[in-house]
Amino acid sequence: MKDESTSVGKPAAVDRATFQAELDNLRAREKAHTREGDAIAAARRRLPMVEVDPDLELIGPNGPLTLLDAFEGRRQLVAYYFMWWPTRPAPEQCEGCTLFLSQVAELSYLHSRDITYAVFSQGRNTAFGPADPQVSYDESLRYRDFMGWTLPWYSAQPSLDALLVGREIGLFHLVCYLRDGDRVFETYWTNRRGVEAMDYSYALMDLAVYGRQEAWEDSPSGWPQHCSMRTDSGPPAWPPVSEEPGGRPIAQWPRLDAGHSDDLAVGP
């Protein structure tokens, strides 16, 4: 591995007492941030809600079903709207969606609080023209299998305009729903960096000295900032050989290394 000791910036080296004093100052800000997060969550629980048609159609592995069915009998549903690009090969699929979903694995904790988690594939991208909903869904299922995910997976394409009314289709969203008998209500939604609620890799990177190592970050001079969610250098290594555009979502490389096919073609 290349010796980075002379080319990458480093924090100042100090004695233990100085280090602890600086950390204590930062800890006060961290605790305030945590308490503010708790207060925001409390306000989120007090938001009003809006009714949604429970019969909005989705496509599942056994054919058509409704939004109400996707609750799996639980009272709450958290749906991640995957930015699926119909007809596009695996390397061109959304690197952000792949990053976030690769970190959602154990659902039993959500189930223990009466929450169902599901992926709603959007399956429509005007840049590539209209796509057949069933074919698009089948392609997305093949991608799910390639990635080794076992999450409940549906296509929202038949009802996308109603489900994301007033919002930008083709952008990832997290939407929370509440079931009251046979009625369904939307209680919260977020998008863009709001979906980082599903992520632990970025959270851990934020604790490490070089952070996410992405160009937008406020880092000291000399800190590495050449990373992205996508590489064309094979299995992830540091420093990356190259970045976007090109390459494929990083989480795909271990699947290819393990011998899994990324062929998404539907049909014989």
N, C-alpha and C positions, 0 to 999 in steps of 0.2 A: 504494500500500500504506500502511496506517495506520502512523504514526510511533509506535513502541513505546519510544522512547529514554527517555521520562520515566515510563512506567508499568510497566516490567519491571525486576526486580532485575538487578544485575550484580556480578561479583566485584570486589574491591578492586584498584585499579591500583597497581602497585609497580614498583620498578626491576628490571632484568634479574637481578641477583645474588640478590635476595630471591625472585623467581619461581623461579629455578633451584634454590635451596636447598629451597623447599617441594616442588618437583617431585621432587627427589632423595629426600626423605623418603617421598613417595608411591610412588616407583619401587621402593623396598625392599619395601614391602608388595605391590606388583604382582608382583615376582619371587617372593616367598614364595607368593603365590596361584598362580602358574604352576607352581611346583615341587609344591605340594600337589595341583594338578590332575593332574600327571604321576603322582604317587603313587596317586591315586584310580584313574586309568586302569590302572595296573599291578595294583592290587587287583581291578579289574573283570575283567582278563584271567585272573585266578586263581579266579574264581567257579566253583562247580560248575554243572552243567547238568541240565535235565530233559527227558525224551523226550516228543515230541509225535507224534501220529498223522500220518504223512506223506500219508495219503489223505484228510485233511479237505478237504471240497469248497469250492471257490471258484467264482465266475462271472467269466469273462473275455470279451473281445470275440468269441471264437469258441465260446462256450458253456462248459459245466462243465469245470473242471480241478482239479488237486489242489494242496495246499500244496507238495508236492515239485516240481511243474511250475513254480511261481512262482520257483524258484531260477534258472531259465534255464540250468541246467548248472553254475552256480558253486557254490562251497562255502559261501558266506555269504549271508544275506538280511537286509536291514533293512527292516521293514515299518512304514509309518506308517498308523495306523488313523484314517481321516478321519471326523469327526462329521457324517455325512450325514443330513439331515432329509428323509425321503421326503415327497413331494407339496408341499413348500414351495417358493416361488419363489426365484429367485437372490438378491434382496436379503436374504432371511431365512436364508441359509445361513451356516455358521460363519465368523465373521470371523477367529478364530485360525487355523483350518486354512487359510483362504485366504491369510492373511499368510505362514505358514510355507512352504506349498507354492509360493507365488509366487517364492520364493528358491532353490528346488531346480531347477537347470537342467542343468548339465553333469555327466553321470554317468560319463564315461570314467575319471576318477580313481578312483572307487569300483570300476569294472570292472577296472582295472589291478591292484587288490589282491584280486581274486576275490570282490567283494561286489556283489550285485544289490540295487537299491533299488526298492521298489514301494509303491504306495498300496493299502490295503485299506479300501474304503468299508464303513462299518458298516451303513448303510441301515436302521436300526431305531430308532425313537424312540417309546416307550410313550405319550408325551403326545399323539401323533397317531394312535395305534392301529397295528395290524400293517400291514405293507406287502408287496406282492408282490415277491419278491426280484429277478426279472428286470426288472420295471418300475422298481423303485428303482435298480437298476444302470444301466439305460438313461438314467434321469434324471441320474444322477451323471456318466455319460459326456458328456452334453450340457453339463453344467457344466464338466467338464474342457476340452471343446472351446471353450466360451465364453471360458474363462480363458487359452486358448492353451497349455495344458500338454501335454507329450508323454510324461509319465512312465508306466511300466507301471501299469495301473489295473485292479483287480479288486474284486468284491464279496465280503466276508467273511460276509455275512448268513447263508448256509446253515450255517456252522460257528461262528458268533460265540461262542456259549456255551462251546464247547470251546477255541477259540483264546484267549479272554480269561478263562479259568476263574479265579474268585476275584477278578476285577477289575471295576471299574465300567464297564459298557457305556454308551456315549453320552458318554464322555470321551475326548479324544484320547490315544493311546498311541504310543510307539515301541517296537518289539519286535525283538530280534536273534535270528537262528536260525543254526544250523550244520548242514550236511548231511554225513553220514558214509555214503557209499554211498547206499543207499535209506532210510536212517534220518534222522530230523530231530530236532534238539534245540533247546530254547530256552535261550539263554545269558545274556540280560539284557533288562530292560524298564524303561521309565520313562514318566511321564506329566506332565501339567500343565506347569510351567516346565522340566521335563527335556527337552521337545521343542524348546526354544530352541537345541538343538544344530544345528538346520537353518537357523537365522536369522543373517543378518548385519546387517539394519537395526537391530535393537535393540542389537547389539554396537557398531555405530558411534555410535548415539545415546548409549550409555553413555560414550563418549569425549568427546562434545560437552558444552559447559558446562551446558546446560539438561537434559541427560539425555533420558529418554523423555517427559517432560512429562506424566506420568500422576499421578493423585491419590494413589496409594499410596506414591510415592517419598519418601525422606528428602532434601528439598532445602531450601536456605535460604529464609527469608521473602522473598516477592516474585518467586520463580521461577515461570514459567508451568507450570501443572499441569492443563490442561483438554483434553488430547488423548486419543483412543482409537483403536481399530482400525477404527472405523466413522464415516462422516459422511453427512449428507444435503445437503451443500453443493456437490455437483458434484466435479469433479476436485480432488484434494487441494491445499489452499492453507493458509497459516498467517497469522493464527490461524484455526482452524476456526470455521465459523458455528454449528454445533451438534454434539452428540455423541449417544452412545447414550442412551435407546433410539431406534429409528428409523434411517433412513438405510440404507446398505449397506456391505459391506466395502470399504475404500479401494481395493484393487487392482482392483475391478470398474470403477471410473470410467474409467480409460484404455481399457479394452476397449470400453466403450460409446462413448467419444469416437471410437474407430477404426471404429465402425460395426458391431460384432459384436452379434448378437442374444443376449439373455439368456433367451429362451423355452426352458424346460426340458420342455415338454409332450411326452409320448411318444405316438406314433401319428400317423395321417393328419391 
